């Protein structure tokens, strides 16, 4: 009369509990994945980027500077990120500053100044991108006093709108096309490529004027 319930039922109950916990865990994980994907899509549609820099008056400020990214200026690089910049012709090239900072959060940006370079493509390799990162590039144009470097009132500043892009991690067909174009350019490091081919590969034919040379160098850093 007072016998305990058969012991063989306990494994069945324990297995049912484990199955229930697994289902709950899966249900909780799904909204997190969806939210992350939605956040990436939102960044792509709302980021106020511009892949072309410069455009104002002055020899330095008006020199073309273009990020080799999709038209949206939002780009998901490959696992080992290679970024490309296209610099237009200039009789007096100036240093180029590139900056990377998290899209959110107060973190000191990573800055790098590239030496003055003639017309051509510059490829830069970065560590892997793990979070949305703002990429900004601009020429350093001299302003201030006329006394040159010895003048204490002289300083170096960017006076033109920078090229501004957002680096993300979710890849789209447009990103894959840019990745392929950059990989083709990397095979030509230290050589020259046809200007028209570069313009066509990255949708920049409308900014390449007859003043450009027919072939431009590829610089890899």
Residue frames relative to the residue before (quaternion, step in Angstrom):
aa qw qx qy qz dx dy dz
X 1.0000 0.0000 0.0000 0.0000 0.00 0.00 0.00
X 0.7798 0.3184 -0.1660 0.5128 3.61 0.90 -0.86
X 0.3144 0.7738 -0.5014 0.2258 3.59 1.20 0.35
X 0.5066 -0.6488 0.4796 0.3040 3.59 -1.08 0.77
X 0.6158 -0.5369 0.4108 0.4047 3.59 -1.20 0.49
X 0.6231 -0.5527 0.3812 0.4010 3.58 -1.05 0.62
X 0.4958 -0.6850 0.4573 0.2753 3.56 -0.90 0.96
X 0.5863 0.6110 -0.3843 0.3677 3.59 1.08 -0.55
X 0.5985 0.5770 -0.3819 0.4037 3.65 1.13 -0.29
X 0.5793 0.6350 -0.3778 0.3442 3.61 1.08 -0.63
X 0.6522 0.4954 -0.3517 0.4533 3.67 0.82 -0.72
X 0.6187 0.5469 -0.3504 0.4420 3.58 1.04 -0.70
X 0.6620 0.4974 -0.2991 0.4743 3.60 0.94 -0.89
X 0.6591 0.5086 -0.3164 0.4547 3.57 0.93 -0.92
X 0.6460 0.5143 -0.3167 0.4668 3.59 0.98 -0.79
X 0.6413 0.5203 -0.3292 0.4578 3.58 0.99 -0.75
X 0.6421 0.5193 -0.3241 0.4616 3.57 1.02 -0.80
X 0.6509 0.5103 -0.3222 0.4605 3.59 0.95 -0.84
X 0.6393 0.5221 -0.3258 0.4609 3.57 1.00 -0.81
X 0.6450 0.5206 -0.3169 0.4610 3.58 1.00 -0.84
X 0.6517 0.5109 -0.3166 0.4625 3.60 0.95 -0.85
X 0.6446 0.5181 -0.3307 0.4546 3.59 0.99 -0.78
X 0.6515 0.5122 -0.3149 0.4626 3.57 0.98 -0.81
X 0.6446 0.5108 -0.3217 0.4691 3.58 0.99 -0.82
X 0.6479 0.5176 -0.3206 0.4578 3.60 0.94 -0.88
X 0.6576 0.4992 -0.3160 0.4674 3.57 0.95 -0.83
X 0.6536 0.5149 -0.3181 0.4544 3.58 0.98 -0.80
X 0.6622 0.4942 -0.3073 0.4720 3.59 1.07 -0.70
X 0.6621 0.5194 -0.3136 0.4400 3.58 1.04 -0.74
X 0.6089 0.6045 -0.3589 0.3675 3.59 0.98 -0.75
X 0.6794 0.4707 -0.3266 0.4585 3.66 0.78 -0.81
X 0.6031 0.5558 -0.3678 0.4382 3.61 1.09 -0.64
X 0.6608 0.4974 -0.3054 0.4720 3.60 0.93 -0.89
X 0.6586 0.5100 -0.3076 0.4599 3.56 0.93 -0.87
X 0.6468 0.5170 -0.3241 0.4575 3.57 0.97 -0.82
X 0.6444 0.5180 -0.3301 0.4555 3.60 0.96 -0.82
X 0.6618 0.4940 -0.3111 0.4704 3.56 0.92 -0.88
X 0.6521 0.5166 -0.3174 0.4551 3.56 0.99 -0.82
X 0.6277 0.5385 -0.3384 0.4488 3.57 1.04 -0.75
X 0.6459 0.5122 -0.3231 0.4648 3.58 0.99 -0.82
X 0.6487 0.5101 -0.3192 0.4658 3.59 0.95 -0.85
X 0.6386 0.5263 -0.3268 0.4564 3.58 1.01 -0.79
X 0.6354 0.5256 -0.3305 0.4591 3.59 0.98 -0.81
X 0.6532 0.5279 -0.3162 0.4412 3.57 0.95 -0.84
X 0.7431 0.4252 -0.2322 0.4616 3.57 0.97 -0.80
X 0.7723 0.3796 -0.1908 0.4723 3.61 1.13 -0.48
X 0.5289 0.6460 -0.4303 0.3431 3.64 1.14 -0.34
X 0.3214 -0.7798 0.5083 0.1737 3.62 -0.71 1.06
X 0.1525 0.8414 -0.5037 0.1230 3.56 0.71 1.04
X 0.0810 -0.7461 0.6541 0.0946 3.54 -1.37 0.14
X 0.2966 -0.7979 0.4979 0.1656 3.56 -0.52 1.09
X 0.6791 0.4267 -0.2845 0.5252 3.59 1.29 -0.18
X 0.1583 -0.7812 0.5973 0.0885 3.56 -0.88 0.95
X 0.6849 0.4699 -0.3519 0.4316 3.56 -1.26 0.12
X 0.4145 0.7365 -0.4883 0.2174 3.55 -1.19 -0.51
X 0.6139 0.5232 -0.3668 0.4634 3.60 1.23 -0.03
X 0.6887 -0.4775 0.3371 0.4290 3.58 -1.28 0.07
X 0.6428 0.5133 -0.3977 0.4064 3.50 -1.25 0.49
X 0.6016 -0.6078 0.3887 0.3427 3.53 -1.03 0.81
X 0.7125 0.4401 -0.2567 0.4824 3.58 0.85 -0.95
X 0.7188 0.4815 -0.2677 0.4242 3.56 0.74 -1.06
X 0.7145 0.4597 -0.2664 0.4553 3.58 1.07 -0.64
X 0.4652 0.6804 -0.4560 0.3356 3.61 1.22 -0.08
X 0.4965 -0.6745 0.4599 0.2951 3.56 -0.91 0.95
X 0.0443 0.7448 -0.6648 0.0363 3.53 -1.11 0.85
X 0.0265 0.8253 -0.5601 0.0666 3.58 -0.60 1.11
X 0.3399 -0.6783 0.6126 0.2217 3.54 -1.08 0.82
X 0.3319 -0.7319 0.5581 0.2066 3.58 -0.89 0.91
X 0.3144 0.7142 -0.5269 0.3368 3.52 0.29 1.41
X 0.6753 -0.4527 0.3518 0.4639 3.62 -1.21 0.05
X 0.6943 -0.4869 0.3324 0.4129 3.57 -1.27 0.42
X 0.6307 0.5552 -0.3291 0.4309 3.60 1.09 -0.69
X 0.3432 -0.7489 0.4759 0.3080 3.58 1.28 -0.43
X 0.5763 0.4815 -0.4105 0.5173 3.57 1.20 0.59
X 0.0142 0.8395 -0.5336 0.1017 3.56 -0.62 1.14
X 0.1980 -0.7425 0.6287 0.1189 3.55 -1.07 0.85
X 0.2727 -0.7926 0.5216 0.1592 3.63 -0.31 1.21
X 0.6352 -0.4877 0.4248 0.4221 3.52 -1.37 0.04
X 0.7426 -0.4072 0.2747 0.4552 3.57 -1.30 0.13
X 0.7248 0.2078 -0.1584 0.6374 3.57 1.11 -0.72
X 0.2958 -0.8319 0.4352 0.1764 3.56 0.04 1.30
X 0.0456 -0.7366 0.6745 0.0218 3.51 -0.99 0.99
X 0.1018 -0.7934 0.5997 0.0235 3.55 -0.75 1.08
X 0.1851 -0.8057 0.5570 0.0797 3.54 -1.05 0.77
X 0.1075 -0.7647 0.6325 0.0594 3.54 -1.16 0.74
X 0.1982 -0.7505 0.6196 0.1161 3.55 -1.10 0.77
X 0.1087 -0.7970 0.5937 0.0239 3.55 -0.74 1.13
X 0.4036 -0.7444 0.4882 0.2110 3.54 -0.86 0.99
X 0.6970 -0.4517 0.3362 0.4440 3.56 -1.29 0.06
X 0.0958 0.7782 -0.6173 0.0650 3.56 -1.19 0.66
X 0.4095 -0.7068 0.5111 0.2675 3.62 -0.92 0.81
X 0.7856 0.1809 -0.0920 0.5845 3.60 1.21 -0.46
X 0.1439 -0.8269 0.5378 0.0790 3.62 0.29 1.21
X 0.2097 -0.7640 0.6001 0.1104 3.56 -1.14 0.73
X 0.6427 -0.5066 0.3853 0.4264 3.61 -1.22 0.32
X 0.2699 -0.7553 0.5824 0.1322 3.52 -1.19 0.66
X 0.1617 -0.7913 0.5838 0.0824 3.58 -0.74 1.03
X 0.0879 -0.7681 0.6327 0.0433 3.54 -0.94 0.96
X 0.0894 -0.8049 0.5866 -0.0049 3.55 -1.00 0.88
X 0.0931 -0.7757 0.6233 0.0340 3.55 -1.08 0.83
X 0.1018 0.7891 -0.5984 0.0946 3.56 -0.86 0.97
X 0.5862 -0.5746 0.4217 0.3852 3.61 -1.07 0.61
X 0.5237 -0.6386 0.4592 0.3273 3.57 -1.03 0.76
X 0.7731 0.1335 -0.0871 0.6139 3.57 1.22 -0.52
X 0.7177 0.4280 -0.3256 0.4424 3.53 -1.12 0.69
X 0.4197 -0.6997 0.5290 0.2333 3.53 -1.15 0.75
X 0.2245 0.7550 -0.5749 0.2216 3.56 -0.01 1.33
X 0.5446 -0.6222 0.4484 0.3394 3.56 -0.99 0.83
X 0.4076 -0.7332 0.4809 0.2550 3.61 -0.67 1.01
X 0.4104 -0.6614 0.5673 0.2691 3.53 -1.28 0.49
X 0.0454 -0.8128 0.5806 -0.0170 3.58 -0.64 1.13
X 0.0073 -0.7748 0.6321 -0.0073 3.51 -1.17 0.69
X 0.2076 -0.7766 0.5844 0.1105 3.57 -0.88 0.92
X 0.2152 -0.7772 0.5835 0.0956 3.56 -0.74 1.11
X 0.5286 -0.6469 0.4369 0.3334 3.61 -0.97 0.75
X 0.6476 -0.5071 0.3786 0.4245 3.59 -1.20 0.41
X 0.0227 -0.8077 0.5882 -0.0336 3.55 -0.97 0.89
X 0.4955 -0.6435 0.4827 0.3277 3.59 -1.09 0.58
X 0.7622 -0.3308 0.2643 0.4897 3.55 -1.32 -0.07
X 0.4484 0.6879 -0.4903 0.2921 3.58 -0.98 0.78
X 0.5306 -0.5930 0.5033 0.3369 3.53 -1.40 -0.17
X 0.1091 -0.7677 0.6285 0.0611 3.56 -1.04 0.84
X 0.1459 -0.7839 0.6005 0.0605 3.57 -0.84 1.03
X 0.0896 -0.7876 0.6097 0.0006 3.56 -0.92 1.02
X 0.2142 -0.7731 0.5860 0.1145 3.59 -0.92 0.92
X 0.1378 -0.8058 0.5751 0.0299 3.57 -0.90 1.02
X 0.5936 -0.4918 0.4568 0.4440 3.58 -1.29 0.04
X 0.6965 -0.4785 0.3280 0.4222 3.57 -1.25 0.35
X 0.3706 -0.7065 0.5622 0.2178 3.56 -1.08 0.80
X 0.1083 -0.8270 0.5509 0.0307 3.60 -0.64 1.10
X 0.7778 0.1608 -0.0945 0.6002 3.58 1.19 -0.45
X 0.6698 -0.4849 0.3635 0.4291 3.55 -1.25 0.40
X 0.0351 -0.8203 0.5671 -0.0648 3.57 -0.68 1.18
X 0.3250 -0.7341 0.5655 0.1886 3.56 -0.91 0.95
X 0.1336 -0.7768 0.6142 0.0391 3.55 -0.92 1.03
X 0.0029 0.8075 -0.5862 0.0657 3.55 -0.67 1.16
X 0.0243 -0.8046 0.5929 -0.0212 3.57 -0.92 0.92
X 0.1338 0.7884 -0.5915 0.1030 3.58 -0.99 0.81
X 0.4936 -0.6251 0.5107 0.3236 3.53 -1.22 0.51
X 0.3559 -0.6901 0.5829 0.2393 3.54 -1.20 0.57
X 0.0773 -0.8242 0.5609 -0.0147 3.53 -0.29 1.31
X 0.4349 -0.7042 0.4973 0.2601 3.58 -0.84 0.95
X 0.0433 0.7631 -0.6434 0.0434 3.52 -1.02 0.91
X 0.5798 0.6107 -0.4167 0.3425 3.58 -1.27 -0.04
X 0.8401 -0.2086 0.1459 0.4790 3.55 -1.18 -0.62
X 0.5158 -0.6609 0.4624 0.2886 3.55 -1.21 0.46
X 0.5270 0.6834 -0.3902 0.3208 3.56 1.24 -0.02
X 0.5118 -0.6578 0.4196 0.3596 3.59 1.25 0.02
X 0.8149 -0.2834 0.1862 0.4701 3.54 -1.30 -0.37
X 0.6625 0.5147 -0.3227 0.4383 3.62 1.09 -0.57
X 0.5740 0.5880 -0.3748 0.4293 3.58 1.27 -0.25
X 0.3893 -0.7463 0.4805 0.2461 3.67 -0.56 1.06
X 0.6505 0.5084 -0.3258 0.4607 3.58 1.21 -0.32
X 0.5644 0.5898 -0.3962 0.4203 3.57 1.24 -0.21
X 0.0530 0.7861 -0.6148 0.0370 3.54 -1.13 0.65
X 0.4178 -0.6849 0.5416 0.2512 3.53 -1.33 0.31
X 0.1240 0.7960 -0.5811 0.1155 3.57 -0.81 0.96
X 0.4426 -0.6361 0.5498 0.3117 3.52 -1.31 0.31
X 0.0901 -0.8251 0.5574 0.0212 3.57 -0.67 1.09
X 0.6508 0.4752 -0.3166 0.5004 3.60 1.25 0.17
X 0.5924 -0.5510 0.4231 0.4079 3.60 -1.11 0.48
X 0.3876 -0.7373 0.4966 0.2440 3.62 -0.76 0.95
X 0.5010 -0.5437 0.5500 0.3884 3.52 -1.35 0.18
X 0.0637 -0.8242 0.5614 -0.0382 3.58 -0.81 1.02
X 0.0739 0.8013 -0.5855 0.0980 3.57 -0.67 1.13
X 0.3049 -0.7222 0.5898 0.1937 3.55 -1.31 0.36
X 0.2143 -0.7701 0.5919 0.1032 3.56 -0.83 1.05
X 0.0307 -0.8047 0.5918 -0.0366 3.57 -0.75 1.09
X 0.5191 -0.6679 0.4504 0.2855 3.58 -1.29 -0.02
X 0.6437 0.5061 -0.3469 0.4574 3.63 1.12 -0.37
X 0.2504 -0.8189 0.5047 0.1091 3.56 -0.49 1.21
X 0.1649 -0.7567 0.6288 0.0697 3.52 -1.17 0.81
X 0.6933 -0.4481 0.3304 0.4576 3.64 -1.20 0.14
X 0.6220 0.5383 -0.3487 0.4492 3.61 1.03 -0.70
X 0.6405 0.5178 -0.3230 0.4661 3.59 1.04 -0.75
X 0.6540 0.5191 -0.3169 0.4499 3.57 0.94 -0.86
X 0.6266 0.5302 -0.3356 0.4622 3.58 1.06 -0.71
X 0.6571 0.4908 -0.3086 0.4818 3.60 0.98 -0.82
X 0.6171 0.5451 -0.3408 0.4537 3.59 0.98 -0.81
X 0.6630 0.5004 -0.3031 0.4670 3.58 0.94 -0.89
X 0.6491 0.5200 -0.3169 0.4560 3.58 0.99 -0.81
X 0.6648 0.4947 -0.2990 0.4732 3.58 0.98 -0.83
X 0.6327 0.5264 -0.3326 0.4604 3.57 1.04 -0.74
X 0.6229 0.5255 -0.3362 0.4720 3.58 1.05 -0.71
X 0.6532 0.5062 -0.3122 0.4686 3.57 1.01 -0.81
X 0.6332 0.5453 -0.3424 0.4295 3.59 0.98 -0.80
X 0.6138 0.5467 -0.3523 0.4475 3.59 1.09 -0.56
X 0.7147 0.4183 -0.2419 0.5057 3.58 1.26 -0.33
X 0.2269 0.7955 -0.5324 0.1795 3.60 1.16 0.45
X 0.8174 0.2138 -0.1772 0.5048 3.55 -0.86 0.98
X 0.6788 0.4357 -0.2811 0.5200 3.57 1.29 0.03
X 0.4719 -0.6379 0.5135 0.3267 3.54 -1.32 -0.20
X 0.1526 -0.7686 0.6161 0.0800 3.54 -1.19 0.66
X 0.6132 -0.5530 0.4095 0.3879 3.55 -1.24 0.40
X 0.4897 -0.6794 0.4666 0.2845 3.57 -0.80 1.01
X 0.6528 0.5317 -0.3171 0.4367 3.57 0.94 -0.89
X 0.6404 0.5242 -0.3323 0.4525 3.60 1.04 -0.71
X 0.6387 0.5111 -0.3248 0.4747 3.58 0.99 -0.78
X 0.6590 0.5155 -0.3077 0.4530 3.57 0.90 -0.95
X 0.6815 0.4849 -0.2919 0.4639 3.58 0.94 -0.86
X 0.6572 0.5373 -0.3158 0.4239 3.60 0.94 -0.87
X 0.7977 0.2766 -0.1328 0.5191 3.60 1.04 -0.73
X 0.5339 -0.6747 0.3916 0.3262 3.59 1.20 0.44
X 0.5066 0.6615 -0.4081 0.3731 3.58 1.01 0.77
X 0.2767 0.7993 -0.4978 0.1916 3.59 1.21 0.38
X 0.6589 0.5395 -0.3218 0.4138 3.59 1.05 -0.66
X 0.7113 0.4288 -0.2718 0.4861 3.63 1.17 -0.27
X 0.5926 0.5363 -0.3706 0.4732 3.59 1.28 -0.11
X 0.1478 -0.8267 0.5420 0.0298 3.56 -0.37 1.28
X 0.6910 -0.4728 0.3381 0.4297 3.63 -1.26 0.15
X 0.5799 0.5943 -0.3815 0.4062 3.61 1.19 -0.30
X 0.5657 0.5974 -0.3872 0.4162 3.59 1.23 -0.26
X 0.4961 -0.6191 0.4993 0.3481 3.61 -1.12 0.53
X 0.5936 -0.5979 0.4017 0.3589 3.59 -1.16 0.48
X 0.7703 0.1649 -0.1085 0.6063 3.59 1.21 -0.45
X 0.1273 -0.7975 0.5885 0.0372 3.56 -1.07 0.82
X 0.5136 -0.6600 0.4490 0.3147 3.61 -1.10 0.62
X 0.2782 -0.7081 0.6216 0.1864 3.53 -1.35 0.44
X 0.1149 -0.7967 0.5930 0.0186 3.55 -0.61 1.22
X 0.1088 -0.8063 0.5804 0.0340 3.61 -0.76 1.00
X 0.1360 -0.8087 0.5709 0.0400 3.58 -0.69 1.12
